[in-house]
């Protein structure tokens, strides 16, 4: 199966920023503003507003909705011990999971086949490449990046708490 990819970049707005600009080769297409104290975000993608959030404080689905209130996608973190999500949108289910226990790269799997990935551009950076099929709308790709960025933030917070 041939999958065409349109690479996006997620570029932090500052060194320790929780804001990411979503960029294509043609320029900026959106902004993700992650909440500081909760697992939520406000997004402006291609001129439209979206919200991403978790249903409950420590449990429940991660939901992605348009400003009009329609749920566009959901993700379930089925295990507290694994870095993965079961993602559903447009009537299809995908797995978004860490490629390995040692690295921050995440892969997107459909029917057992890797169809894309999200990964940081270096060891000490949060600038990232969103390398997903171009059949996925940019706002859905931004939601997937947000899910991955949440897990990176959890890992970073956990490491900082241990020092």
C-alpha positions in Angstrom: 0.0 0.0 0.0 1.4 3.4 -1.0 0.7 6.2 1.5 1.5 9.8 0.6 2.7 11.9 3.5 2.4 15.7 3.9 4.9 16.6 6.6 4.0 19.1 9.2 6.2 20.6 11.8 5.3 21.5 15.4 7.5 24.4 16.4 7.5 25.6 20.1 6.9 29.3 20.4 9.7 29.6 23.0 12.2 27.5 24.9 9.8 26.2 27.6 6.6 27.2 25.8 3.4 25.2 25.9 2.4 26.8 22.6 3.2 25.1 19.3 2.9 26.6 15.8 1.9 24.0 13.2 3.8 24.7 10.0 3.8 23.2 6.5 6.4 24.0 3.7 4.1 26.9 2.7 4.1 28.4 6.2 2.1 28.4 9.4 -1.3 26.8 9.4 -2.2 26.7 13.1 -1.4 27.1 16.8 -1.8 24.7 19.7 -1.9 26.2 23.2 -1.6 23.4 25.8 -3.0 24.1 29.2 -0.5 24.3 32.0 -2.3 22.5 34.8 -4.7 20.2 32.9 -4.6 17.8 30.0 -6.4 20.1 27.6 -5.6 22.5 24.7 -7.1 25.2 22.6 -6.2 25.0 18.9 -6.6 27.3 16.0 -6.0 25.3 12.8 -6.6 26.7 9.3 -8.8 29.4 10.7 -11.0 27.1 12.8 -11.1 26.7 16.5 -10.9 23.3 18.3 -10.6 22.0 21.9 -8.8 18.9 23.0 -9.3 17.6 26.5 -9.7 14.5 28.7 -13.1 13.6 29.9 -12.1 13.0 33.5 -9.2 14.2 35.7 -7.3 10.9 35.8 -9.4 8.7 33.5 -11.6 8.8 30.5 -11.3 9.4 26.8 -9.3 12.2 25.2 -11.7 14.1 23.0 -11.2 16.5 20.1 -14.1 18.8 19.2 -14.8 21.7 17.0 -15.9 25.1 18.3 -19.4 24.2 17.4 -19.3 21.3 19.9 -19.1 18.3 17.5 -16.7 15.5 18.6 -14.3 14.9 15.7 -12.0 12.3 17.2 -11.4 10.4 20.4 -8.5 8.5 21.9 -8.4 5.9 24.6 -5.3 5.3 26.7 -6.0 1.7 27.5 -3.1 1.1 29.9 -1.4 3.4 32.4 1.8 1.4 31.7 2.1 1.7 28.0 2.7 4.8 25.8 -0.1 4.2 23.4 -3.6 5.3 22.4 -6.4 3.7 20.4 -7.6 6.6 18.2 -10.9 6.8 16.5 -12.0 9.3 13.9 -14.1 9.2 10.7 -15.3 5.7 11.6 -11.9 4.1 11.7 -9.6 3.0 14.5 -5.8 3.5 14.7 -3.1 2.8 17.2 -0.7 5.6 18.1 2.1 4.1 20.1 5.8 4.6 21.1 8.0 2.9 18.6 10.2 1.6 21.4 10.6 2.0 25.2 13.8 4.0 24.8 12.9 6.7 22.3 10.3 9.4 21.9 9.2 8.5 18.4 5.5 7.5 18.0 4.1 5.5 15.1 0.6 5.4 13.7 -0.7 1.9 12.9 -3.7 0.8 10.9 -4.5 -2.9 10.5 -1.0 -3.9 11.7 0.8 -1.6 9.2 2.7 1.6 10.1 1.3 4.5 8.2 3.0 7.4 9.8 5.0 8.8 12.7 5.5 11.8 15.1 8.9 12.4 16.4 11.1 15.2 17.9 13.7 16.6 15.6 16.5 16.1 18.1 17.4 14.9 21.6 17.1 18.2 23.4 14.2 19.8 21.4 10.4 19.7 21.3 10.4 20.9 17.7 8.8 17.9 16.0 7.9 16.3 12.7 4.3 15.2 12.1 4.7 12.7 9.3 1.2 11.3 8.7 -0.9 10.5 5.6 -2.1 13.5 3.7 -5.6 12.0 3.8 -5.7 13.0 7.5 -7.0 16.6 7.9 -4.4 19.0 9.5 -6.6 19.4 12.6 -6.6 15.6 13.2 -2.9 15.5 12.8 -2.6 18.4 15.3 -4.8 16.4 17.7 -2.4 13.4 17.3 0.6 15.6 18.0 -1.1 16.9 21.1 -1.6 13.4 22.4 2.1 12.6 21.9 3.2 15.9 23.4 1.1 15.0 26.5 3.0 11.8 27.0 6.3 13.6 26.4 5.3 16.2 29.1 4.3 13.4 31.5 7.7 11.7 31.0 9.5 15.0 31.5 7.5 15.9 34.6 8.1 12.5 36.0 11.9 12.7 35.4 12.0 16.2 37.0 10.1 14.9 40.1 12.6 12.1 40.5 15.6 14.4 40.6 
